[in-house]
Amino acid sequence: GNAHFYAQSEQECFEQVKRLVSFIPWNNQERAKVVESKEPAAVMNIEDVVPADPKQPYDVRNVIKCIVDDSDFLEVQELWAANIVIGFGRMGGETVGFVANQPMVLAGVLDCVDQEHAGVIRHGAKVLYAYSEATVPKITVILRKAYGGGYIAMNSRHLGADFMFAWPSAEIAVMGPEGAANIIFRKEIMEAEDQNAMRQEKVKEYIEKFANPYVAASKGFIDSVIEPKETRSLLLHALKLSVLKE
């Protein structure tokens, strides 16, 4: 966790440094240099990157490459805590930092080694602090699962996100439908003749009533439920509005 980049040769190291410097400002009093905007170069369709099956993983870096200029994404600390992807890209020529859960590793969960013993809440508080103290525009897009503390910690409206978007596939709730249904509807499930059928019925009911982006949007926690293909254009618009607010 101490090294941010890894290179196999001196020349590769120099190239990494040059690339990194191109994304960041020369000092904390300046903005990063704005370059010519380019359309994403990725041939992938963003609607096909995230599987319809919520239990099937995907590589979130492909989502990022579908929306950033020239599909150019510089990942930072790629080999450390791989369940979270961080790095730099550009949108509309402006440098943008990305923090994303990675479903390919531990389902993208926020964790630390040995959890309770090592203090997952204490370490997780550092994420909350970083988001809440950040002075740059903060924009969130929920692609799929956003539950409980993980939802709050990853730049939620409660932490002061400037814009909150969600795909129709987003699941936003205190906990997952299966676990929640087993707790909330325990009595009905236990008393049913076919407990499995009743459980599935209650899971479906929970999803319809709670674990979907439209409920969160109706309460003002989400600004808009968007189609995946709208992601880049709406993020560009949100970034422009955020800059004007500054």
N, C-alpha and C positions, 0 to 999 in steps of 0.2 A: 503493500500500500504506500510505500515511500516514493516509488518511481512512477512518474506520470506517463512516460513513453519508454519504449524498448526498441533498440536498434541493433542490428547485427554487424554494422560497419560504421566507420566514422562518416563516410559520405552520406549514408542513410540518416544518420543523426543530424547532420547539417541540413538535409532536406526537410526533416521533420521540424527543425527549429525555424527554418524559413517559412514553412507553411503555417506554423502556429503564429508567428509574428504577423503574418498577413491578415490574421483574423482579429487581433487584439489592438487596442489603442496604444500609443507610445507612452502615455501616462494616465493617471486617474482623472485628470482635468479635461481630457479630450475624448471625443467619440472615435470609435474604430473607423478607418477609412471606408468610404462608400464606393463601391465599384459598380460596373455596369451589370444590370440585372439580366439573368439568363433563365430560361425555362428549364425545368428538371430534365436531365438526360436519360434517366432510367426508363427502360422500355416496359417496366412492370406497370400494371394497372392497379392503382391504390385500392380499388374495390375488391381485388382478388388477393391482396396481400394478407388480410385478416380473414381467417376461415369463419364460415357461418356457425360452425360447431363451437360453442364457448369453451369446450374442454380441450380443443385442439390448439397447440401452441403455434406461434409465428415469430419471426425475427423482426422486432420493432425497428431495427436499423433500416429495413426495407421501406417502412412507412416514412421514415425521415427522408430517405433518398428520393421518395416520390414527391416531396414537397419543397425541398431546398433547391436553390439555384444550381444548375448544372449537376444536380445530384451529388454535390461535393460535401462530404461530411467528415470532419476530423474528430475521431473518437479519442477521448482522454481516459487514461487508466483502463484501457481495454482488458487487461489481464487481472484486474482486481475488482472484487464484488460485481461479478458479471451479471447479476440479476438486476442491476440498474445500469443503463447506458447514459453516459454524459459526453458532451462534446460541442463542437462549433460547426455552424453552417451559415449560409447566407440566404436571405429572402428579400427580394427586391433590391439586391446589392448591399443590404445592411447585415452586419454580423449578428447572428442570433445564437444564444446558448440553448442547448437541449438537455433535458433531464427526463428520462423515460424508463418505465418499468419494462423489463425484458422477459416476456413469457417463456422464452427458450431455456431459461435458467431459474430453477426453483419457482416457476410460475410468476417470476417478477416480484416476489414478496419482499417487503422491507424487513430485514433481519440483522442479527449480529451473532457471533459465535457463542454457543451455549446459552443463548436467549436470556432467561431470567437471571442466571448466575452472573453473566457479563453485563446485564442491565440493558435490555432492549429498549426500554422506555427512555432511559438516560441517553442512549446513543440516538434514538429516534428524535429526541428533543433538539438535537443539533440540526436535523433537517427542518424542523419547524422554525428554528431560529434563523436559518439561512434564508428561507423563503420570506418570512415576515420582515426581515431587516433589509432585503434586497431593494434597491432604489430604481432598478430598471423596470421597464414594462413587463408584466407577468401575465402570460396567457396560457390557459390550460385547455387541452383537448382530451376528453375521456373516450377511449376507443372501445373498451370492453368492461372489465370488472373494476369497480371502485367501492371498496367496503370499509366501513368503520374508520379506525385510526389511519389506515393507509390512504383512504380517500381524503381525509382532512389534511394529512401531512404533505401530500403531493400537490401543493399550491391550489387549495380549494378557495371558494369565495370567502370562507371564514378566515382565511389567512391573508385576505386582501388581494386576491387575483383581479386583474383589471378586466379580463374577459374570460368567460367560461363557455366552452362549446362541448357538445357530446354527440357522438354518432348514434344512430338508432339502435345499434347493438350494445350500447352502454348499459351496465347494470350498476345502479347506485343505491346503496342501502347500508344499514347497520352491519349486516352480515349476509352470507350467501343464502339463496332461497332454500336449499335443502336443510341447512342447519337451523335457519330461522323457523321454517315450517315445523320441524321436529320439536321446537320449544314452544312456539306460540299455539300450535294446534295439537299439542301432545294428547290432550283429553279426547278430542274427536278421533284422532288416529288410533289410540288405544282401544276405544269403544267400537270401532268399525269392524264389520265382519271381515272385510278385505282390507287389512291395514296398509298394504303396499299401494293399492289403488287409491285409498283415501289420502295417503302421503303424497302421491303424485298430483292428486287434485288440489291439495293445499299448497304444494310447491307452485303450481300454475297460478293459483289465486294470489299467492304472495308476489309473484313476478308482475302480475297484472296491476296489483294495487300499490306496490311499493318499489320493487327492484327494476325500474325502468327510467329512462331519462326524462320522460314527459311529466312524471310526478315531481321530480326535482326542479324541472323548468317552471312548473306551475307555482312553486314556492319561492321562485326567484334565485335558486341556487345555481341554475344554468341559464345563460343568456339565450342560447338557441340550440336546438337539436338540428344538426346539419347532416347532409349526405357526404359520404367520404370524398367524392369528387369535388366538393366545394371547399375542402380543407385549406388548400393553398391560397385560394383567392380571399377567403374570409380571414385567414391569418395575416395576409398582406394588408387587408383593410384595417384590421385591428391594430397592427403595428403602426400604420400611418396615423390613426386616431390617437394612439398612445404617445407618439412623438409630438403631436399637436398639443396634447394636454400638458406636456412638459414645458 
